[in-house]
Amino acid sequence: MQEKSRKPENSKSQPKTQDSNQAELHEAFVDTQNNCPLCATELVIEVDIGDNEFTLKEQAKCPACDLVARVKDHGLH
């Protein structure tokens, strides 16, 4: 007599798959890009044209604690 394999009732007991781990890492990355590192408020992102017409300036600022979390220049191709 062969026993049928049973799936565990509690899916939390299964080890994490690579896909679910990758999804968690992606979600953590998105949170660090979109939220203030001090107070976790959603950042306000402003984009302006740089000194020349081939550069965009990005600034991410927290409206709650006035922290400038990120300033980047992006070159246009």
N, CA, C and O atoms as a Tinker XYZ file with bonds, in Angstrom:
   308  protein
     1  N      0.834000   -1.164000    0.000000    73     2
     2  CA     0.000000    0.000000    0.000000    64     1     3
     3  C      0.891000    1.245000    0.000000    63     2     4     5
     4  O      1.787000    1.381000    0.833000    81     3
     5  N      0.631000    2.144000   -0.943000    73     3     6
     6  CA     1.422000    3.370000   -1.037000    64     5     7
     7  C      0.732000    4.483000   -0.273000    63     6     8     9
     8  O     -0.489000    4.634000   -0.317000    81     7
     9  N      1.538000    5.249000    0.422000    73     7    10
    10  CA     1.000000    6.411000    1.140000    64     9    11
    11  C      0.986000    7.606000    0.209000    63    10    12    13
    12  O      1.936000    7.829000   -0.541000    81    11
    13  N     -0.061000    8.353000    0.254000    73    11    14
    14  CA    -0.140000    9.573000   -0.531000    64    13    15
    15  C      0.631000   10.662000    0.192000    63    14    16    17
    16  O      0.540000   10.796000    1.412000    81    15
    17  N      1.386000   11.434000   -0.565000    73    15    18
    18  CA     2.097000   12.540000    0.065000    64    17    19
    19  C      1.094000   13.619000    0.425000    63    18    20    21
    20  O      0.202000   13.944000   -0.358000    81    19
    21  N      1.248000   14.158000    1.593000    73    19    22
    22  CA     0.331000   15.190000    2.082000    64    21    23
    23  C      1.039000   16.524000    2.103000    63    22    24    25
    24  O      2.207000   16.617000    2.479000    81    23
    25  N      0.339000   17.533000    1.706000    73    23    26
    26  CA     0.877000   18.884000    1.794000    64    25    27
    27  C      0.733000   19.361000    3.224000    63    26    28    29
    28  O     -0.279000   19.085000    3.868000    81    27
    29  N      1.724000   20.070000    3.729000    73    27    30
    30  CA     1.588000   20.598000    5.093000    64    29    31
    31  C      0.421000   21.565000    5.175000    63    30    32    33
    32  O      0.178000   22.338000    4.248000    81    31
    33  N     -0.286000   21.520000    6.265000    73    31    34
    34  CA    -1.440000   22.398000    6.458000    64    33    35
    35  C     -1.012000   23.849000    6.627000    63    34    36    37
    36  O     -1.710000   24.761000    6.182000    81    35
    37  N      0.117000   24.063000    7.259000    73    35    38
    38  CA     0.603000   25.415000    7.499000    64    37    39
    39  C      1.718000   25.717000    6.509000    63    38    40    41
    40  O      2.810000   25.162000    6.628000    81    39
    41  N      1.464000   26.587000    5.534000    73    39    42
    42  CA     2.457000   26.887000    4.510000    64    41    43
    43  C      3.657000   27.647000    5.068000    63    42    44    45
    44  O      4.698000   27.703000    4.413000    81    43
    45  N      3.542000   28.227000    6.247000    73    43    46
    46  CA     4.651000   28.971000    6.841000    64    45    47
    47  C      5.786000   28.049000    7.247000    63    46    48    49
    48  O      6.918000   28.504000    7.410000    81    47
    49  N      5.509000   26.764000    7.413000    73    47    50
    50  CA     6.539000   25.831000    7.836000    64    49    51
    51  C      7.450000   25.442000    6.681000    63    50    52    53
    52  O      8.519000   24.876000    6.911000    81    51
    53  N      7.051000   25.735000    5.433000    73    51    54
    54  CA     7.872000   25.412000    4.286000    64    53    55
    55  C      8.998000   26.419000    4.154000    63    54    56    57
    56  O      8.818000   27.594000    4.473000    81    55
    57  N     10.167000   25.973000    3.684000    73    55    58
    58  CA    11.260000   26.929000    3.479000    64    57    59
    59  C     10.906000   27.905000    2.366000    63    58    60    61
    60  O     10.135000   27.581000    1.463000    81    59
    61  N     11.475000   29.098000    2.439000    73    59    62
    62  CA    11.199000   30.124000    1.440000    64    61    63
    63  C     11.804000   29.709000    0.108000    63    62    64    65
    64  O     12.912000   29.176000    0.049000    81    63
    65  N     11.072000   29.957000   -0.934000    73    63    66
    66  CA    11.603000   29.694000   -2.259000    64    65    67
    67  C     12.443000   30.882000   -2.692000    63    66    68    69
    68  O     12.381000   31.957000   -2.096000    81    67
    69  N     13.215000   30.675000   -3.722000    73    67    70
    70  CA    14.059000   31.759000   -4.217000    64    69    71
    71  C     13.199000   32.908000   -4.739000    63    70    72    73
    72  O     13.549000   34.075000   -4.563000    81    71
    73  N     12.065000   32.579000   -5.386000    73    71    74
    74  CA    11.182000   33.627000   -5.905000    64    73    75
    75  C     10.596000   34.471000   -4.785000    63    74    76    77
    76  O     10.552000   35.696000   -4.896000    81    75
    77  N     10.140000   33.831000   -3.695000    73    75    78
    78  CA     9.554000   34.611000   -2.605000    64    77    79
    79  C     10.617000   35.443000   -1.904000    63    78    80    81
    80  O     10.339000   36.559000   -1.463000    81    79
    81  N     11.819000   34.919000   -1.797000    73    79    82
    82  CA    12.914000   35.680000   -1.188000    64    81    83
    83  C     13.262000   36.882000   -2.062000    63    82    84    85
    84  O     13.507000   37.978000   -1.557000    81    83
    85  N     13.280000   36.665000   -3.377000    73    83    86
    86  CA    13.566000   37.765000   -4.303000    64    85    87
    87  C     12.485000   38.834000   -4.223000    63    86    88    89
    88  O     12.783000   40.026000   -4.290000    81    87
    89  N     11.230000   38.413000   -4.081000    73    87    90
    90  CA    10.122000   39.362000   -3.964000    64    89    91
    91  C     10.248000   40.185000   -2.683000    63    90    92    93
    92  O      9.977000   41.386000   -2.690000    81    91
    93  N     10.655000   39.551000   -1.592000    73    91    94
    94  CA    10.847000   40.277000   -0.328000    64    93    95
    95  C     11.987000   41.281000   -0.450000    63    94    96    97
    96  O     11.884000   42.398000    0.056000    81    95
    97  N     13.070000   40.893000   -1.115000    73    95    98
    98  CA    14.194000   41.813000   -1.315000    64    97    99
    99  C     13.776000   42.999000   -2.180000    63    98   100   101
   100  O     14.169000   44.135000   -1.916000    81    99
   101  N     12.987000   42.734000   -3.202000    73    99   102
   102  CA    12.513000   43.812000   -4.073000    64   101   103
   103  C     11.615000   44.770000   -3.300000    63   102   104   105
   104  O     11.734000   45.988000   -3.440000    81   103
   105  N     10.723000   44.227000   -2.491000    73   103   106
   106  CA     9.833000   45.070000   -1.692000    64   105   107
   107  C     10.624000   45.925000   -0.704000    63   106   108   109
   108  O     10.300000   47.095000   -0.503000    81   107
   109  N     11.654000   45.355000   -0.089000    73   107   110
   110  CA    12.489000   46.112000    0.844000    64   109   111
   111  C     13.231000   47.229000    0.115000    63   110   112   113
   112  O     13.370000   48.331000    0.645000    81   111
   113  N     13.709000   46.951000   -1.098000    73   111   114
   114  CA    14.393000   47.973000   -1.889000    64   113   115
   115  C     13.447000   49.123000   -2.229000    63   114   116   117
   116  O     13.812000   50.291000   -2.096000    81   115
   117  N     12.235000   48.792000   -2.667000    73   115   118
   118  CA    11.253000   49.821000   -3.016000    64   117   119
   119  C     10.921000   50.672000   -1.793000    63   118   120   121
   120  O     10.779000   51.889000   -1.907000    81   119
   121  N     10.796000   50.044000   -0.627000    73   119   122
   122  CA    10.525000   50.801000    0.603000    64   121   123
   123  C     11.655000   51.777000    0.915000    63   122   124   125
   124  O     11.395000   52.910000    1.320000    81   123
   125  N     12.914000   51.352000    0.730000    73   123   126
   126  CA    14.032000   52.250000    1.023000    64   125   127
   127  C     14.089000   53.409000    0.034000    63   126   128   129
   128  O     14.558000   54.493000    0.383000    81   127
   129  N     13.621000   53.201000   -1.184000    73   127   130
   130  CA    13.639000   54.258000   -2.190000    64   129   131
   131  C     12.490000   55.249000   -2.024000    63   130   132   133
   132  O     12.625000   56.421000   -2.376000    81   131
   133  N     11.358000   54.784000   -1.487000    73   131   134
   134  CA    10.157000   55.614000   -1.434000    64   133   135
   135  C      9.819000   56.175000   -0.063000    63   134   136   137
   136  O      8.925000   57.014000    0.047000    81   135
   137  N     10.511000   55.733000    0.991000    73   135   138
   138  CA    10.172000   56.163000    2.345000    64   137   139
   139  C     11.370000   56.773000    3.051000    63   138   140   141
   140  O     12.515000   56.391000    2.809000    81   139
   141  N     11.089000   57.722000    3.924000    73   139   142
   142  CA    12.131000   58.405000    4.699000    64   141   143
   143  C     12.858000   57.400000    5.596000    63   142   144   145
   144  O     12.211000   56.595000    6.266000    81   143
   145  N     14.193000   57.437000    5.618000    73   143   146
   146  CA    14.929000   56.512000    6.477000    64   145   147
   147  C     14.800000   56.837000    7.968000    63   146   148   149
   148  O     15.094000   55.988000    8.809000    81   147
   149  N     14.361000   58.059000    8.306000    73   147   150
   150  CA    14.227000   58.435000    9.715000    64   149   151
   151  C     12.831000   58.187000   10.271000    63   150   152   153
   152  O     12.682000   57.665000   11.376000    81   151
   153  N     11.797000   58.565000    9.494000    73   151   154
   154  CA    10.447000   58.488000   10.044000    64   153   155
   155  C      9.488000   57.622000    9.229000    63   154   156   157
   156  O      8.332000   57.455000    9.620000    81   155
   157  N      9.942000   57.071000    8.111000    73   155   158
   158  CA     9.176000   56.158000    7.247000    64   157   159
   159  C      8.012000   56.841000    6.509000    63   158   160   161
   160  O      7.148000   56.154000    5.962000    81   159
   161  N      7.978000   58.168000    6.487000    73   159   162
   162  CA     6.974000   58.893000    5.712000    64   161   163
   163  C      7.314000   58.763000    4.232000    63   162   164   165
   164  O      8.488000   58.692000    3.867000    81   163
   165  N      6.296000   58.730000    3.383000    73   163   166
   166  CA     6.537000   58.635000    1.945000    64   165   167
   167  C      7.244000   59.894000    1.451000    63   166   168   169
   168  O      6.821000   61.010000    1.754000    81   167
   169  N      8.311000   59.709000    0.696000    73   167   170
   170  CA     9.099000   60.821000    0.187000    64   169   171
   171  C      8.383000   61.524000   -0.962000    63   170   172   173
   172  O      7.633000   60.904000   -1.716000    81   171
   173  N      8.626000   62.824000   -1.083000    73   171   174
   174  CA     8.148000   63.614000   -2.211000    64   173   175
   175  C      9.326000   63.739000   -3.174000    63   174   176   177
   176  O     10.405000   64.194000   -2.796000    81   175
   177  N      9.104000   63.328000   -4.421000    73   175   178
   178  CA    10.183000   63.340000   -5.405000    64   177   179
   179  C      9.933000   64.471000   -6.388000    63   178   180   181
   180  O      8.873000   64.560000   -7.008000    81   179
   181  N     10.946000   65.343000   -6.517000    73   179   182
   182  CA    10.883000   66.469000   -7.454000    64   181   183
   183  C     11.907000   66.230000   -8.554000    63   182   184   185
   184  O     13.030000   65.799000   -8.292000    81   183
   185  N     11.509000   66.515000   -9.782000    73   183   186
   186  CA    12.408000   66.360000  -10.926000    64   185   187
   187  C     12.435000   67.677000  -11.687000    63   186   188   189
   188  O     11.393000   68.219000  -12.055000    81   187
   189  N     13.648000   68.187000  -11.919000    73   187   190
   190  CA    13.836000   69.442000  -12.652000    64   189   191
   191  C     14.834000   69.217000  -13.779000    63   190   192   193
   192  O     15.629000   68.278000  -13.746000    81   191
   193  N     14.778000   70.094000  -14.777000    73   191   194
   194  CA    15.783000   70.075000  -15.835000    64   193   195
   195  C     17.060000   70.674000  -15.275000    63   194   196   197
   196  O     17.031000   71.698000  -14.592000    81   195
   197  N     18.169000   70.033000  -15.565000    73   195   198
   198  CA    19.459000   70.479000  -15.044000    64   197   199
   199  C     19.964000   71.727000  -15.723000    63   198   200   201
   200  O     19.227000   72.397000  -16.447000    81   199
   201  N     21.239000   72.041000  -15.487000    73   199   202
   202  CA    21.859000   73.241000  -16.051000    64   201   203
   203  C     21.869000   73.209000  -17.574000    63   202   204   205
   204  O     21.748000   74.246000  -18.225000    81   203
   205  N     22.012000   72.022000  -18.133000    73   203   206
   206  CA    21.896000   71.894000  -19.586000    64   205   207
   207  C     20.650000   71.066000  -19.886000    63   206   208   209
   208  O     20.042000   70.503000  -18.976000    81   207
   209  N     20.283000   70.993000  -21.123000    73   207   210
   210  CA    19.047000   70.315000  -21.491000    64   209   211
   211  C     19.174000   68.790000  -21.499000    63   210   212   213
   212  O     18.202000   68.097000  -21.799000    81   211
   213  N     20.351000   68.258000  -21.176000    73   211   214
   214  CA    20.581000   66.828000  -21.245000    64   213   215
   215  C     20.697000   66.184000  -19.865000    63   214   216   217
   216  O     21.178000   65.057000  -19.748000    81   215
   217  N     20.262000   66.887000  -18.823000    73   215   218
   218  CA    20.343000   66.369000  -17.465000    64   217   219
   219  C     19.034000   66.615000  -16.721000    63   218   220   221
   220  O     18.462000   67.703000  -16.787000    81   219
   221  N     18.573000   65.595000  -16.018000    73   219   222
   222  CA    17.445000   65.737000  -15.102000    64   221   223
   223  C     17.971000   65.637000  -13.683000    63   222   224   225
   224  O     18.796000   64.776000  -13.380000    81   223
   225  N     17.493000   66.521000  -12.812000    73   223   226
   226  CA    17.887000   66.484000  -11.407000    64   225   227
   227  C     16.714000   65.937000  -10.589000    63   226   228   229
   228  O     15.602000   66.461000  -10.648000    81   227
   229  N     16.977000   64.896000   -9.841000    73   227   230
   230  CA    15.963000   64.269000   -8.988000    64   229   231
   231  C     16.309000   64.559000   -7.529000    63   230   232   233
   232  O     17.464000   64.436000   -7.121000    81   231
   233  N     15.309000   64.940000   -6.756000    73   231   234
   234  CA    15.491000   65.164000   -5.325000    64   233   235
   235  C     14.330000   64.501000   -4.590000    63   234   236   237
   236  O     13.164000   64.760000   -4.891000    81   235
   237  N     14.658000   63.646000   -3.626000    73   235   238
   238  CA    13.637000   62.993000   -2.800000    64   237   239
   239  C     13.724000   63.593000   -1.408000    63   238   240   241
   240  O     14.767000   63.531000   -0.756000    81   239
   241  N     12.605000   64.181000   -0.954000    73   239   242
   242  CA    12.593000   64.907000    0.313000    64   241   243
   243  C     11.419000   64.446000    1.168000    63   242   244   245
   244  O     10.338000   64.165000    0.650000    81   243
   245  N     11.635000   64.370000    2.476000    73   243   246
   246  CA    10.587000   63.979000    3.409000    64   245   247
   247  C      9.791000   65.218000    3.826000    63   246   248   249
   248  O     10.366000   66.181000    4.334000    81   247
   249  N      8.470000   65.199000    3.615000    73   247   250
   250  CA     7.661000   66.350000    4.008000    64   249   251
   251  C      7.480000   66.463000    5.520000    63   250   252   253
   252  O      7.169000   67.542000    6.025000    81   251
   253  N      7.672000   65.363000    6.246000    73   251   254
   254  CA     7.460000   65.383000    7.696000    64   253   255
   255  C      8.664000   65.925000    8.456000    63   254   256   257
   256  O      8.514000   66.769000    9.340000    81   255
   257  N      9.860000   65.442000    8.115000    73   255   258
   258  CA    11.038000   65.870000    8.891000    64   257   259
   259  C     12.009000   66.719000    8.073000    63   258   260   261
   260  O     13.083000   67.069000    8.563000    81   259
   261  N     11.643000   67.057000    6.821000    73   259   262
   262  CA    12.409000   67.958000    5.962000    64   261   263
   263  C     13.794000   67.421000    5.598000    63   262   264   265
   264  O     14.695000   68.195000    5.273000    81   263
   265  N     13.962000   66.118000    5.652000    73   263   266
   266  CA    15.232000   65.477000    5.295000    64   265   267
   267  C     15.305000   65.301000    3.788000    63   266   268   269
   268  O     14.355000   64.825000    3.168000    81   267
   269  N     16.440000   65.686000    3.192000    73   267   270
   270  CA    16.679000   65.397000    1.778000    64   269   271
   271  C     17.342000   64.029000    1.740000    63   270   272   273
   272  O     18.506000   63.876000    2.111000    81   271
   273  N     16.587000   63.042000    1.289000    73   271   274
   274  CA    17.051000   61.657000    1.341000    64   273   275
   275  C     17.889000   61.275000    0.126000    63   274   276   277
   276  O     18.738000   60.387000    0.213000    81   275
   277  N     17.655000   61.943000   -1.016000    73   275   278
   278  CA    18.368000   61.539000   -2.216000    64   277   279
   279  C     18.408000   62.704000   -3.190000    63   278   280   281
   280  O     17.414000   63.403000   -3.389000    81   279
   281  N     19.587000   62.903000   -3.802000    73   279   282
   282  CA    19.752000   63.871000   -4.883000    64   281   283
   283  C     20.558000   63.146000   -5.968000    63   282   284   285
   284  O     21.661000   62.662000   -5.716000    81   283
   285  N     19.989000   63.080000   -7.182000    73   283   286
   286  CA    20.670000   62.411000   -8.286000    64   285   287
   287  C     20.532000   63.227000   -9.561000    63   286   288   289
   288  O     19.512000   63.875000   -9.798000    81   287
   289  N     21.569000   63.183000  -10.367000    73   287   290
   290  CA    21.520000   63.754000  -11.708000    64   289   291
   291  C     21.436000   62.599000  -12.700000    63   290   292   293
   292  O     22.206000   61.643000  -12.614000    81   291
   293  N     20.503000   62.690000  -13.636000    73   291   294
   294  CA    20.315000   61.648000  -14.643000    64   293   295
   295  C     20.595000   62.241000  -16.005000    63   294   296   297
   296  O     19.959000   63.215000  -16.409000    81   295
   297  N     21.537000   61.662000  -16.709000    73   295   298
   298  CA    21.844000   62.112000  -18.060000    64   297   299
   299  C     20.868000   61.543000  -19.060000    63   298   300   301
   300  O     20.484000   60.377000  -18.974000    81   299
   301  N     20.463000   62.375000  -20.018000    73   299   302
   302  CA    19.575000   61.922000  -21.092000    64   301   303
   303  C     20.435000   61.447000  -22.251000    63   302   304   305
   304  O     21.484000   62.024000  -22.539000    81   303
   305  N     19.990000   60.411000  -22.899000    73   303   306
   306  CA    20.769000   59.846000  -24.011000    64   305   307
   307  C     20.221000   60.300000  -25.321000    63   306   308
   308  O     20.745000   59.928000  -26.371000    81   307
